[in-house]
Amino acid sequence: MNPSELSEQEVLRRGSLETLRQMGIEPYPAAEFPVTGHSVEIKENFKDDEEPRQVAVAGRIMSRRIMGKASFVELQDADGRIQLYISRDDICPGEDKELYNTVFKKLLDIGDFIGITGFVFRTKTGEISIHAQSLTVLAKSLRPLPIVKMKDGVAYDSFDDPELRYRRRYVDLVVNKGIKDIFLKRTKVYNSMREYFNNAGYIEVETPILQSIAGGAAARPFITHHNALDIPLYLRIANELYLKRLIVGGFDGVYEFSKNFRNEGMDRTHNPEFTCMEIYVAYKDYNWMMEFTEKMLEKICLDVNGTTKVQVGDKEIDFKAPFRRVTMAESIKDHTGVDITGMDEDQLRKVCADLHIEVDKSMGKGKLIDEIFGEKCEGNYIQPTFITDYPIEMSPLTKRHRENPELTERFELMVNGKELCNAYSELNDPIDQYERFVEQMRLGAKGDDEAMIIDHDFVRALEYGMPPTSGMGIGMDRLVMLMTGQTAIQEVLFFPQMRPEKN
């Protein structure tokens, strides 16, 4: 960085860095510091009537009170915070007392990493602390942390600007209470789901991220180019077609947590890079998958929060199974008064016009119905609700409904007004699948840039035979939002996509 761009604090810290080196103290040592305890565990296990426990801890200096030859420091490690008592006579014995005055008082700052060895004790005020016997500089912080200050109950210097928090998540995690807990819960969500699948005997797999055909969903892809092969490639929009190839290959159940990429809009519930879990189980249908899904979500909520209920804003959402089930046609009729059953494209366009829903010429029946549902119905489903039996035009990879060939055996799970899960009785008739792909190509020719491309190899795989199968995909970021009570997807992504930062 250009020295002229440094703040006064940054200049002082760089000066302290050089002074430490001149004193023979390496501010970024390579040697291991053997940590033997962490803040929360140390405080939980402390007993007044036992011999003082010797510990070695490491973390950031978050505050300090210097009182002559003794100081109190608040140290923050990966688990929490603990107080240190640092005495000049203990850490700088004999002729090294001036070292304390120079290094600890003048050259160390809030944000610096230090290692401490010492013993655990309780202060006269009752706070469990560590009496330091040695201090090691582990990493010098060259930028001051935005430490929140309180005065008369009012917070100052808060690091609460969303754009800064998302760009500098590394600072957000250090200074803002509760942020790390969101991401620890995210890990619990993944672990709980994996446990559920593994206990059922299903196999976690990996499929390609770079694909020659962007298939498995209706979405606009990111396009790149492979120089050696001289061909365009797509970042995957879904992993569905590859997972179903594995069912063809003889697996009874496979699942994958996949990073997907869709070149579409960004808002509080959409990020162009997101995580989706998809699972496919042979010899099952969408009715079985609904029961499997609601039991899974009930388990995850209990594992993460200890209850089936979560608070999201002013709404309490209960994941206690079973969930309500409503067909797509019933939902539209309930919220618009219109029965779309049997309507053709022209009739649906008139319905959209009457309901003041904006559409364009590229939209076929499926897109028109999707617009009606999205505009007038979706937001009404706060408690977990399965919307079932979608029109065939909306579901090119789904088996026709066993009782009504105009519909498909598909459900989406709506929670808090948004889609969380999407699932089918999978289409395993290769002739029907090919014809559905051809219809998608027709929509693409009309201008629908989300229409699917024919994946001839996937059709070929189906021609070798795929057993009856049910599949389900769930947006992991939205699930974590629900389980942690967040209303913006950026809060549950370590590094959400942002516009380029202006210098």
DONU-901392 format. One record per residue (C-alpha): residue in three letters; x, y, z. Coordinates in steps of 0.1 Angstrom, whole numbers, padded with zeros to 4 digits, always signed. Each point is the difference from the previous one (the first is absolute). Layout:
# DONU-901392
ALAXYZ ...
END
This chain:
# DONU-901392
MET+0000+0000+0000 ASN+0012+0035-0008 PRO+0012+0016+0033 SER-0019+0032-0007 GLU-0033-0020+0001 LEU+0007-0013+0036 SER-0019+0014+0030 GLU+0019+0014+0029 GLN-0008-0032+0020 GLU+0013-0022-0028 VAL+0032+0020-0002 LEU+0005-0004+0037 ARG-0006-0038-0001 ARG+0025-0004-0028 GLY+0025+0019+0021 SER-0007-0024+0029 LEU+0005-0029-0023 GLU+0035+0012-0010 THR+0009+0008+0036 LEU-0009-0036+0011 ARG+0023-0014-0027 GLN+0028+0024+0010 MET-0004-0014+0035 GLY+0004-0035-0013 ILE-0037-0009+0004 GLU-0014-0016-0031 PRO-0036+0013-0003 TYR-0010-0029-0023 PRO+0018-0030+0014 ALA+0001-0033-0018 ALA+0002-0022+0030 GLU-0030-0019+0013 PHE-0018+0014+0031 PRO-0014-0031+0019 VAL-0035+0010+0010 THR-0013-0022+0029 GLY-0033+0017+0008 HIS-0027+0023-0013 SER-0020+0028+0017 VAL-0034-0016+0004 GLU+0013-0034+0011 ILE+0024+0015+0025 LYS-0027+0020+0017 GLU-0025-0029-0001 ASN+0025-0025+0017 PHE+0014+0024+0026 LYS-0003-0011+0036 ASP+0010+0022+0029 ASP+0010-0030+0022 GLU+0024-0016-0025 GLU+0037+0006-0007 PRO+0005+0029-0024 ARG-0001-0013-0036 GLN+0029+0008-0023 VAL-0012+0011-0035 ALA+0013+0014-0032 VAL-0025+0022-0019 ALA+0003+0021-0031 GLY-0022+0027-0016 ARG-0005+0036-0007 ILE+0003+0029+0025 MET-0035+0015+0000 SER+0005+0025+0029 ARG+0024+0008+0028 ARG+0004+0020+0031 ILE+0036+0009+0009 MET+0005+0008+0037 GLY+0037+0006+0006 LYS+0019-0033+0000 ALA-0032-0021-0004 SER-0027-0002-0026 PHE-0033-0017-0008 VAL-0005-0011-0035 GLU-0031-0015-0017 LEU+0011-0027-0024 GLN-0022-0013-0027 ASP+0006-0035-0014 ALA-0021-0022-0023 ASP-0026-0008+0027 GLY-0004+0032+0019 ARG+0018+0024+0023 ILE+0020-0003+0033 GLN+0017+0025+0022 LEU+0038-0001+0004 TYR+0019+0014+0030 ILE+0035+0011-0012 SER+0026+0011+0025 ARG+0033+0015-0010 ASP+0019-0020+0027 ASP-0014-0033-0014 ILE+0005+0004-0037 CYS+0032+0022+0001 PRO+0019-0012+0030 GLY+0034+0014+0012 GLU+0016+0026-0023 ASP-0026-0003-0028 LYS-0026+0022+0018 GLU+0005+0028-0025 LEU-0010-0025-0027 TYR-0035+0000+0015 ASN-0002+0038-0002 THR+0011+0001-0036 VAL-0016-0031-0015 PHE-0032-0004+0019 LYS-0008+0036+0007 LYS+0011+0016-0032 LEU+0004-0025-0028 LEU-0030-0024+0004 ASP-0035+0011-0011 ILE-0036-0011+0000 GLY-0003-0027-0027 ASP+0035-0014+0005 PHE+0002-0038+0004 ILE+0019-0011+0031 GLY+0007-0033+0017 ILE-0002-0003+0038 THR+0011-0028+0024 GLY-0011+0002+0036 PHE-0024-0013+0026 VAL-0038+0004+0004 PHE-0013+0019+0030 ARG-0029+0021+0012 THR+0005+0037+0006 LYS-0012+0019+0031 THR-0030+0011-0021 GLY-0009-0036-0008 GLU+0011-0002-0036 ILE+0017-0031-0012 SER+0033+0011-0016 ILE+0035-0012-0010 HIS+0030+0012+0019 ALA+0026+0004-0028 GLN+0035-0014+0006 SER+0013+0005-0036 LEU-0012+0020-0030 THR+0009-0006-0037 VAL-0008+0023-0028 LEU-0017-0021-0027 ALA-0012+0025-0026 LYS+0000+0038-0002 SER-0032+0017-0012 LEU+0007+0029-0023 ARG-0035+0012-0003 PRO-0021+0010+0031 LEU-0031-0020+0006 PRO-0033+0020+0001 ILE-0006-0008+0037 VAL-0035+0010+0012 LYS+0001+0026+0028 MET-0029+0006+0024 LYS-0009+0033+0016 ASP-0032+0005+0020 GLY-0014-0032-0015 VAL+0006+0011-0036 ALA+0024-0018-0023 TYR+0026+0019-0020 ASP+0023-0011-0028 SER-0022-0030-0007 PHE+0010-0021-0030 ASP-0035-0003-0013 ASP-0001+0013-0036 PRO-0012-0031-0020 GLU+0023+0007-0030 LEU+0031+0003+0022 ARG-0010-0031+0020 TYR-0005-0022-0031 ARG+0032+0013-0017 ARG+0021-0003+0032 ARG-0015-0031+0016 TYR+0033-0007+0017 VAL-0006+0032+0020 ASP-0037-0007+0005 LEU+0007-0034+0015 VAL+0025+0016+0025 VAL-0019+0030+0013 ASN-0038-0008-0004 LYS-0015-0024+0026 GLY-0020-0029-0014 ILE+0013+0001-0036 LYS+0022-0031+0006 ASP-0029-0018+0016 ILE-0019+0003-0033 PHE+0027-0019-0019 LEU+0005-0025+0028 LYS-0038-0008-0004 ARG+0005-0003-0037 THR+0025-0028+0006 LYS-0025-0016+0024 VAL-0026+0001-0028 TYR+0023-0018-0024 ASN+0011-0026+0026 SER-0036-0007+0009 MET-0011-0005-0036 ARG+0030-0022-0008 GLU-0007-0021+0031 TYR-0036-0005-0012 PHE+0010-0011-0034 ASN+0029-0022+0011 ASN-0021-0018+0026 ALA-0025-0008-0029 GLY+0029-0016-0019 TYR+0004+0026-0028 ILE+0033+0010-0015 GLU+0015+0035-0002 VAL+0016+0006-0035 GLU+0015+0027-0021 THR-0009+0010-0035 PRO+0015+0025-0025 ILE-0002+0038+0005 LEU+0012+0007-0035 GLN-0026-0015-0024 SER-0004+0000-0038 ILE-0037+0004+0004 ALA-0016+0021+0027 GLY-0028-0024+0009 GLY-0022-0010+0029 ALA-0018+0033+0006 ALA-0016+0029-0018 ALA+0026+0027+0006 ARG+0025+0023-0019 PRO+0035-0014+0003 PHE+0035+0015+0003 ILE+0020-0008-0031 THR+0038-0005-0002 HIS+0024-0014-0025 HIS+0023-0030+0002 ASN+0032+0009-0020 ALA+0014-0035-0005 LEU-0032-0014-0013 ASP-0011+0033-0016 ILE-0036-0004+0011 PRO-0023+0020+0021 LEU-0008-0014+0035 TYR-0026+0010+0025 LEU+0002+0003+0038 ARG-0027-0024+0012 ILE-0034+0013+0007 ALA-0010-0034+0016 ASN+0014-0035+0004 GLU-0032-0019-0005 LEU+0008-0017-0033 TYR+0033-0013+0012 LEU-0015-0014+0032 LYS-0027-0018-0020 ARG+0027-0015-0022 LEU+0014-0016+0032 ILE-0035-0015+0008 VAL+0002-0015-0035 GLY+0034-0013+0009 GLY-0014-0020+0029 PHE+0001+0021+0032 ASP-0032-0001+0020 GLY+0005+0034+0016 VAL+0025+0029-0007 TYR+0002+0035+0013 GLU+0023+0030-0005 PHE+0005+0034+0015 SER+0008+0020-0032 LYS+0011+0035-0007 ASN-0023+0013-0027 PHE+0003+0031-0021 ARG-0028+0020-0017 ASN+0005+0031-0019 GLU-0030+0018+0013 GLY-0011+0028+0023 MET+0013+0006+0035 ASP-0022+0009+0030 ARG-0006-0010+0036 THR-0007-0036-0009 HIS+0021-0005-0031 ASN+0038-0002-0005 PRO+0015-0010-0034 GLU+0021-0027+0018 PHE-0020-0021+0024 THR-0001-0034+0016 CYS-0026-0026-0008 MET-0004-0035+0013 GLU-0016-0026-0024 ILE-0008-0036+0009 TYR-0014-0028-0022 VAL-0014-0032+0013 ALA-0010-0030-0022 TYR-0034-0017+0003 LYS-0016+0030+0017 ASP-0026+0026-0011 TYR-0008+0036+0010 ASN-0024-0010+0027 TRP+0028-0019+0018 MET+0023+0029-0006 MET-0024+0024+0017 GLU+0000-0021+0032 PHE+0038-0004-0003 THR+0005+0038-0003 GLU-0023+0011+0028 LYS+0016-0025+0024 MET+0035+0012-0011 LEU-0009+0037+0006 GLU-0015-0008+0034 LYS+0032-0018+0010 ILE+0022+0028-0012 CYS-0019+0026+0019 LEU+0002-0020+0032 ASP+0037-0007-0005 VAL+0008+0036-0006 ASN-0024+0018+0023 GLY-0013-0025+0025 THR-0036+0007-0012 THR-0020-0004-0031 LYS-0008+0038+0001 VAL+0021+0028-0014 GLN-0006+0038+0002 VAL+0006+0018-0033 GLY-0007+0037+0004 ASP-0035+0003+0015 LYS-0010-0035-0011 GLU+0002-0033+0019 ILE+0004-0029-0024 ASP-0006-0036+0012 PHE+0018-0029-0018 LYS-0019-0026+0019 ALA-0011-0027-0025 PRO-0023-0006-0018 PHE-0003+0030-0022 ARG-0031+0013-0018 ARG-0005-0011-0037 VAL-0017+0021-0026 THR-0001-0006-0038 MET+0012+0028-0024 ALA-0035+0004-0015 GLU-0016+0002+0035 SER+0025+0026+0011 ILE-0006+0023-0030 LYS-0037-0004+0003 ASP+0002+0008+0038 HIS+0019+0032-0005 THR-0013+0013-0033 GLY-0035-0016-0004 VAL+0011-0013-0034 ASP+0000-0037-0009 ILE+0028-0005-0026 THR-0008-0037-0005 GLY+0000-0008-0038 MET+0008+0036-0011 ASP+0021+0005-0031 GLU+0028+0026-0005 ASP-0024+0028-0012 GLN-0024-0005+0029 LEU+0029+0002+0024 ARG+0013+0032-0016 LYS-0035+0015+0006 VAL+0001-0011+0036 CYS+0034+0017+0005 ALA-0014+0031-0016 ASP-0031+0000+0022 LEU+0023-0005+0031 HIS+0023+0028-0011 ILE+0030-0025-0003 GLU+0027+0011-0024 VAL+0009-0027-0026 ASP+0018-0001-0034 LYS-0004-0018-0033 SER+0028-0025+0008 MET-0020-0016+0028 GLY-0018-0033-0006 LYS-0027-0015+0022 GLY+0024-0011+0027 LYS+0016+0034+0004 LEU-0034+0017+0001 ILE-0013-0023+0027 ASP+0033+0005+0019 GLU-0005+0038-0002 ILE-0036-0003+0013 PHE+0011-0021+0030 GLY+0031+0021+0007 GLU-0019+0033+0000 LYS-0032-0010+0017 CYS+0006-0032+0021 GLU+0035-0007+0011 GLY+0004+0028+0025 ASN-0030-0012+0020 TYR+0016-0033+0012 ILE+0018+0008+0032 GLN-0003-0034+0017 PRO+0016-0029-0019 THR-0024-0010-0028 PHE+0004-0025-0029 ILE-0013+0014-0033 THR-0007-0031-0021 ASP-0010-0012-0035 TYR+0015+0026-0023 PRO-0012+0004-0036 ILE+0022-0020-0024 GLU+0012+0031-0018 MET+0017+0011+0032 SER+0019-0032+0006 PRO+0020-0014-0030 LEU+0019-0026+0022 THR-0030-0013+0019 LYS-0021-0031-0003 ARG-0036+0005-0012 HIS-0026-0002+0028 ARG-0014-0035+0002 GLU-0036+0013+0001 ASN+0002+0031-0022 PRO+0025+0001-0029 GLU-0003+0038-0003 LEU+0017+0002+0034 THR+0033-0013+0015 GLU+0010-0017+0032 ARG+0019+0030+0014 PHE+0000+0020+0032 GLU+0017+0031+0012 LEU+0002+0008+0037 MET-0009+0036+0009 VAL+0013+0015+0032 ASN-0002+0037+0011 GLY-0014+0009-0034 LYS+0029-0015-0020 GLU+0008-0034-0017 LEU+0023-0021+0021 CYS-0002-0035-0017 ASN-0008-0013-0034 ALA-0007-0037-0006 TYR-0014-0024-0026 SER-0009-0035-0008 GLU+0028+0000-0026 LEU-0008-0005-0037 ASN+0016-0032-0010 ASP-0017-0005-0034 PRO+0027+0009-0025 ILE-0025+0006-0029 ASP-0021+0024+0021 GLN+0032+0017+0013 TYR+0013+0006-0035 GLU-0034+0015-0010 ARG+0001+0023+0031 PHE+0035+0012-0010 VAL-0012+0007-0035 GLU-0028+0022+0015 GLN+0026+0018+0020 MET+0019+0007-0031 ARG-0031+0015-0016 LEU-0004+0023+0030 GLY+0037+0010-0004 ALA-0006+0009-0036 LYS-0028+0023+0011 GLY+0025+0019+0022 ASP-0002-0018+0034 ASP+0037+0001+0010 GLU-0007-0023+0030 ALA-0013-0029-0022 MET+0019-0032+0002 ILE+0023-0014-0027 ILE-0003-0036-0012 ASP+0024-0022+0019 HIS+0004-0029-0024 ASP+0023-0020+0023 PHE-0025+0003+0029 VAL-0028-0013-0024 ARG+0024-0028-0010 ALA+0005-0009+0037 LEU-0037-0002+0005 GLU-0002-0023-0030 TYR+0021-0025+0019 GLY-0027+0001+0027 MET-0004+0019+0032 PRO-0022-0014+0028 PRO-0029+0020+0015 THR+0017+0027+0019 SER-0008+0030+0021 GLY+0023+0030+0003 MET+0001+0031+0022 GLY+0020+0032-0001 ILE+0002+0025+0029 GLY+0016+0034+0001 MET+0025-0003+0029 ASP+0005+0038+0003 ARG-0037+0006+0004 LEU-0002-0029+0025 VAL+0027+0015+0021 MET-0018+0034-0002 LEU-0030-0017+0015 MET+0019-0020+0027 THR+0018+0032+0011 GLY-0028+0024-0002 GLN+0016+0021-0028 THR-0019+0019-0027 ALA+0029+0007-0024 ILE+0020-0027-0018 GLN+0032+0022+0004 GLU-0002-0006+0038 VAL+0006-0038-0004 LEU+0027+0001-0027 PHE+0036+0007+0012 PHE+0007+0019-0032 PRO-0031+0011-0020 GLN+0005+0013-0035 MET+0004+0038+0000 ARG+0006+0027-0026 PRO+0037+0008-0005 GLU+0013+0022+0028 LYS+0007+0036-0010 ASN+0035+0012+0010 
END
